[in-house]
């Protein structure tokens, strides 16, 4: 079931599987920041910020966004200029910033942090199946600047806050800084432990990043509205003050829910309705303080994917069994990984292999309603309606509130 816990997990970690087939409506709000610089707030599944420098050297894009927004973004660019995109900068390697690289990589130079290439080849990103042209051809390892459309552009790599491949992009003449996931306003950071992010040094890192910019700068964050220096300063202070409060509560043995119920961050000024909110931040720090390696385990997705690419579903099951026997604690075994791989295979029209993976998930997690729901969808796509009905019914017996299963059974009854 694509609206299940597994799909919510993917959206939460800003990954890719739900986007393989979906075609959401795209809305773009355009703001002119300076003579050559434009800001696009591109909303598909959620808002993503894109910057465009347009002038005699062509078009430079910072974080061109998700590939689902490609058509609409190109329409907006065509209205502003008949020039081509000649350079693309990624503030980090999350696919909602990089998936458009493959459309520009043949003719444009792709610029990113030196760590981005390895991250784009790991974990769930293997399912994106990046072509070589989508990877950065210019890797940034230290502070770098160049001139484009008559304006200096500064690239400043930072490591260990949001991800290990964050890149600040600063346009001094326009007084605009694109800060990705490093600086923001209103809420708390998204820390991607799996990509080398960590909360421990985040306040110092964010404060150091803030010190680079003048007080009249306009900040552009990855998701959400632009903000000013004062809002960024408040954000840095919030990080600095919140972490000791949460650490103290963890040391006293409090659970995340107890901290949330006691509202231990109520003394801080924030927008608790924004995401990531207090609940997420408390859970993030608790995870980092109480779990080995911040709760990060090796990717199970990558080895199973390679088994599928070199063979079939049976080979993937064999790889899964071998890893579970030899490295049960080292890899992240859970139903979500298998569910995502099954839907990946459905999207590739490898129906028999998808059913094999869904059946493995049923065997591994027989008490989960969602694994039967997904297997039902696999059988339905395969044309085996009797088995599809049987699995949807099993899913509903486990979870009578599974509306997707109810709806699918009603649909199958008419076939």
N, C-alpha and C positions, 0 to 999 in steps of 0.2 A: 504494500500500500504506500503510495508516494507521499501521502500527507501524514505518514506515521512518524513515530519517534526518530527513525533513522533519517528521514528527510529533514525534520526539524534540526537534527544534529548537523546536517550538512549546511543548512542555511546559517545556523549559529556560528559555525566555523568558516563561513564564507567560502565553501567549497563548490564543487562543480557538477555533481551528478544530476541534480534536479534541472539543470540548465541544458542538458543534452537534447531534450525534446521540446521543452517549453518555449512558447513564443508570446511573451507578455507584451502588453502595450507599452510603448516608450514615450515619455514626456520629457522635453528639454526646455529649461529656462536659461536664457542667455543674458549675461551681464557684461558690459564693456568695462574693463578694469583700467585700461590706459589706451594710448593711441594704437598700440599693436596687440594688446593682450585681452583675451576674452575668457570669461568663466562660464562653463556649462554645468548646470545641475541636471544630471541625466538620471531619470528615475525609470527603472524597469521593475525588478523585484524590490529594490530599495534605492535610495539616491546615491549616486557616485559622482564625485566632482572631477571634471576634466578642464584643464587649461589649454588654451590655444594661442600661440604667438603667430600672427599672420602679417607677412610683409614681403619684401623683395627676395628674401632667401627661401621663401616657401612657407609651409605651415609646420610648426612644431607643436606636438601634443604632449601634455603631461597627463598620464593615466587615462588612456583613451577609453577604458571601461569595458563592459561586457559585450560579447559579440552579438547578443540579442539587440543591442542598440545601434549596430553598425549602420543600417539603412538610414535611420533618422539622423544620426550624427553626421553622416556624409551629406545629407540634404542641407543641414544647417551650415556646414562648412562651405558647400557650393553656393549658398546664398551670400556668404561673406567674401568669397574669393574663388577664382578659377585656378588657383595654384594647387600644387600637389603637396601631400604630407611628405616631408623629407627627413624628419627626425621625430622619434618617440622616446619619451623618458618615463620609466616606471618608478614610482616612489617605493614600491616593494613588490613582491612576487605573487601576492594573492591573485587568483585568476580573474577576479572582478576588476582588476587593474591591468591585467596583462593579456587577456584572451583576444583582444583586438590586434595584438602584435602580428598575428599570422596574416592579417589583411594588408599590413604595411611593410612587413619585413623584407620583401623583395626589392622595394624601391626606397625605403627609409632606413636610416640608421637607428637601431634600437639601443637605448642607453639604460643601464641598470646597475645596481650594487653588485660587487664582485661575487657575493654569496648567492645571488638570485638564480643562477643557472642550475646549481646543484639542487636548490629547493624546488625548482620547476620540474625536476626529474624524480622527485621523491613522493612518497605517501600517496594521497588521493590524486595528486597532480598527474600521475601516470595515466589516469583515465582520460585526461584531456588530449593525450597523444600529440603533444606539441610538435609541429614541423620544425626543422632546424632554423628556418628563417624567423621563427617567433622568439628565439633566445637572444638576449643582449649581445650585440656585436662589439659594444664598447662597455667594458666593465670598470666601474668606479671603485677604487680602493682608498683614495685619499681626496681631500678637498680639491675640486677641479672647477675651472671656469672657462667659458668660451663665449663668443659673440654670435648672436643670431638676430637677424632683422634689426641690426644696429644697437642691440641691447645686450649687456653682459648678463649671462646666466650662470649662477653659482650652484654647484652640486656638492652637497655635504653629507657623506655617509655617516650613519650612526648605527650602533649595534647594541642589542640586548634589552630593548624596551618592549616595543610592540612586536617586532621580529628581529632577526639578526641581519636583515638586509634592507633596513630602512634608509631612505635617501631623502634629504631635504632639498627642495628646489627653490632657489631665491632669485627674483627679478628685482635687483636694487633700484633701477630707474623707475619701474612701475610701482615700487614699494609693495610688492606682493610676494608672499612666501607660501609655497605648497608644502605642508608638513605631514601629509600622509596620516599615519596613526600615532605620531609622536606627540604632537601638540593638538589640543582640541579645546572645547569649552563645554560647560554645562554638566557633564557627567564624569565618567571614569574611563580608563583605558581598556581596550581590548588587548589582552596579552596572549599571544599565540606561543605557548610553551613548546609545541612541536616544531616551530620554526625558529627556535632560539630566543624567543622573547622571555622576559622575566620582570616581576614587579620589584625586585629587591633594589636595583639601581635605577629604577624608572624616575623617581623624583630628581635625582642628581642629573640624569641624562636630559630630562625635559628642561630643567633649569639652565643647563649648559646650552641647549638648543635655543632657548628663549633669549639668552644673552647675545646671540649672534645678530639679532634684528633690532632696528630702531623702533621707537615707541609709536611711530605713525604708520607702521606696516599693517597690511591687511592679511590675515591668515586664511588659507584655504585648507580645510580638513578633508579627509577621504569621504566622509559621509556627514551630511548635515550642512548647516548654514556657515557662511564665513564669519569670522570673529576678529576682535581687536586685541591689542597688547594687554589691556587691563583684564580681559576675560581669560587670556592665556596665563597671565600671572596668577589669577585666582585658581585656575586649574592646577598649576604646579604646586601651589600652597596646599590645595586639597589632597593631592597625592602625598605630600610630605607629612601632613597631619593625620591622614586616615590610616596609613600603614602601621604606625605604632599602636593605635587604638585596637586594630584588629589583631596584631601580634600579641598584645596583652591579653585579649579575650581568648585567643587560641591557647596561650600558655596556661590559662586558668582552667582549661578543659571544656570551654564552651563550644557547642556545635554551630555551624553556620546559621541554622534556623533559630537557635537561641539568640545569636547576635542580631539577627534580623528582627526578631520579636522584641528585643530590648532596644532596638533602634540606636545602636551604639554610635552611628555616624550622624545623628541628628544635629550635633553641634556644628556641622560643616554646611556651608552654603553650596547647594548643588541643585540640579534639576533631576529629581529622582524618577521622573517619568521618561527621561531620555535613556537610551541604551548605549553602552552598558551602564546599568544603574547600581545602586548600593548593593543590592542582593548579589548581582554578578561579581562585583568587586570583592565582597566578603568571601564568596565561594572561591574566587580565583586565588586569593591570598591563603585561605585555609588549605586549599589543595597544594599550593607550593610549600607550605610549612609542614604538612603532615604526610605527604606522599613521596615515595622514593622517585628521584628524577622528575619532580614536579608532576608525577602521575603520567609521564610520557613513556610509552612503550614503543618498540619497533613496529613499523608499519606492516600489517598483515596484507594490506591491499596490494603492495608492489610484488611480493613473491607469487601471490595467486594470479595476479594479472599476467606476469611473465609466463606462468604455467599455461594459462589460457592462450596466450599468443603463440606459444611454441607447441601447443597441443590442443586439448579440448577440456570439457567440463570434468571428465573422469580424471585427467591429469591434475586438474586444479584441486579436486578432492584429495588425491593422493598427497599433493604438496601440503595441503591443510593438515592432514592426519600426521604427516611426518613432523611438521613444525610443532604441532600440539603435543606430540610425544616427546620430542627432544628439547623444546624451548617453551614450556607452558607458561612461564612467568615473564619471559623476555618479550613476547609479542602480544599485541592487543587483540585478544579473542573476544568478540561480541557479535551479536546478531546484526548490528547495524552494518558492519563491514561486509558481511555476506549479502545482506539485502541490497546494498549499493551496487555490489558487483553483479548481482542478478539483474537489476534494472539497467545497468550498463550494457549487459548482454542483450536484453530485450531491445534496447535502442539500436544495437548493431544487427538486429534480426537473427541473432544466434539463439533461437528459441529453445532448442534441445539442451544447449549448454546452460541457458538461464534456468531451465527447470531443474537440471542437476544441482545447480548451486542453491536454488530455493529449497529443494528436497533435503540437501545437507543442512540448511538452516533449520528446517522442521525437526530433523533428527537431533540437532544440537540443542535446540531451544523449544521443546515440545509444549511448554506451558505459555508460550507467547502467541497471542491472537494474531499478531501482525505477520508472523512467518507463514501462517496458513493463508492469510489474505493475499500475500505476495505470490505464493505458489498457485493460488486460485487464478490470479491474473496471468501468470505464466501459461497455465493450461488453457485459459480462455483465448489468449493470443495464438496458441498452438492449434486451436480448434477442437480441443478435447473438452466439450462442455460439461459432460458428466463429472469428470474429475474436478473441473473448475467449481461446479456447484458443491461438491462434497467438501472441498477445502474452505470455501466461503462459509458453509454451514458450520464447520468446525471452528472457524474464527469467531463466528457469532456466539457459539456456545460458550467459548472462553470469555468473550467480551460482548455481552448483549447490546452494548452501546456503540459498537463498531458500525457507524452509519455507512461507511464505504462498502462493507460487506453486504449490508441490507440492500443498498441501492443496486449493487451488482447482481444479487440474487433476483431482484425484481426485473432487471434487464434480461438476465438469462432465461427467466420464465417465459419471455416473449419470443425467444429464439427457437 
